[in-house]
Amino acid sequence: MAKTKYIFNEEKQTYEPVKTSHAKRVFHLSVFLLSSVAVATLIFVLSFTLFTSPKEKILERELANYKLQFKIMNDRLDNMQKLLDELADKDDNIYRVIFEADPIPGEVRKAGIGGADRYSKLKGYDNSELLIKTAKKLDKIASEIYVQLKSYDEVYKLAKEKEKMLRSIPGIQPVKISDLKRISSYYGYRIDPIYKVRKFHSGIDFSAPEGAPVFATADGVVKRIRHSRRGYGNTVLIDHGYGYETFYAHLSKILVRRGQKVKRGQKIGLVGNTGKSTAPHVHYEIWKNNRKVNPIYYFYNDLSPEEFDEMLTLSKIPNQSLD
């Protein structure tokens, strides 16, 4: 029961009960309710702002754990990238060198994955940057692994064909000579026997008696034969595959036909003096990937280390070529 309030009436010198109108009572009640709601709202806001609920604490712990796991995953991806870089380095500088394969260009190994909107689905989150960074690393590693697997497939194929490949690499001299001094002119700048000027000599001249046999220096297929009284005279060009071709010039007779398969050591012609030649000999060239290279480094089947050293010494002596 509500207590009755009194007020002192000075005129009557008596206490009289205070009468509150209905409107006033409603007003006071409204003020009380509004104040209560305001205080409750303030307490609610402060509690959620300054204090963390148990559910929020659980979510924060989960988020922190996710960030930690992403960091660990990124570190592992970095280690995988280093390992993949080491494999690529060994592949280019050891395995592919052994089997005479060109290294894979860096732009092929490091080629990115196209698509500007590839990571659009990962945008719009609080940790989008972390998600996109991780996704890009994964895609980069996956792309490089694919390239590396393709390279290993190629190397494996080359390994299986190693014997065939080794027989296809020029490895003997085109004529039988017991005295290295029968090599009359080496690869490099020499004096032209006709014009008496210094010109680049793109092969090696083996002097031998006319009619002596000329041999294929590796397995291959006769790519071209030519009969001529000018220049290199009668010539044979053999394609050995793997980027190798050999060229034999000034032959007196050609013993093979175009398209014929030949074996290393097979007789393909006879020593001659045809074309622009000053004495019976064979002009011999090796082409690697359409570039003429020094044949002196391809006589490993015929020469001992001592004979090879002697050949290197003789090749440095300036002289005149025979063609």
URCOR-V194155 format. One record per pair of residues at least 24 apart in sequence whose ideal C-beta (glycine too) atoms are under 7 Angstrom apart, sorted by the first residue. I is the first residue (numbers start at 1). J is the second residue. Records with the same first field share a line. If there is no record, write none. Layout:
# URCOR-V194155
I=J + J
This chain:
# URCOR-V194155
70=130 + 134
73=134
74=134 + 137
77=137 + 138 + 141
80=141
81=141
84=141 + 144 + 145 + 148
87=148
88=148
91=148 + 151
95=155
96=155
99=155 + 158 + 159 + 162 + 165
100=242
101=154 + 155 + 158
104=147 + 151
108=147
109=144 + 147
111=143
113=139 + 143
165=242
167=218 + 219 + 264
168=218 + 219 + 220 + 240 + 241 + 242 + 244
169=218 + 242 + 244
170=217 + 218 + 240 + 244 + 246 + 286 + 298
171=217 + 218 + 264 + 298 + 300 + 301
172=215 + 217 + 264 + 265 + 299 + 301 + 302
173=206 + 299 + 302
174=206 + 214 + 215 + 217 + 248 + 282 + 284
175=206 + 208 + 212 + 214 + 271 + 282
177=206 + 208
180=307 + 310 + 311 + 314
182=206 + 207 + 208
183=314
184=281 + 322
185=319 + 320 + 321 + 322
186=296 + 315
187=294 + 295 + 296
190=319 + 320 + 321
191=320
192=321
193=278 + 320 + 321 + 322
194=276
201=321
202=285 + 292
203=283 + 284 + 285 + 295
204=284 + 295 + 296
205=281 + 283 + 321 + 322 + 323
206=281 + 282 + 284
207=279 + 280 + 281 + 322
208=271 + 280 + 281 + 282
209=271 + 280
210=252 + 271 + 272 + 273 + 280
211=252 + 270 + 271
212=270 + 271
213=267 + 270
214=248 + 251 + 268 + 269 + 270 + 271 + 282
215=265 + 266 + 267 + 268
216=262 + 263 + 264 + 265 + 266 + 268
217=246 + 264
218=244 + 246 + 264
219=262 + 263 + 264
220=262
221=259 + 261
222=256 + 257 + 258 + 259 + 260 + 262
224=258
225=254 + 257 + 258
228=275
229=274 + 275
230=275 + 276
231=275 + 276
232=275 + 283
233=272 + 274 + 275 + 277
234=272 + 274
236=268 + 269
238=262
243=288 + 289
244=286 + 288
245=287
246=285 + 286
247=285 + 287
248=282 + 284
249=275 + 283
250=274 + 275 + 277 + 281 + 282 + 283 + 323
276=323
277=322 + 323
278=322
279=322
281=322
283=323
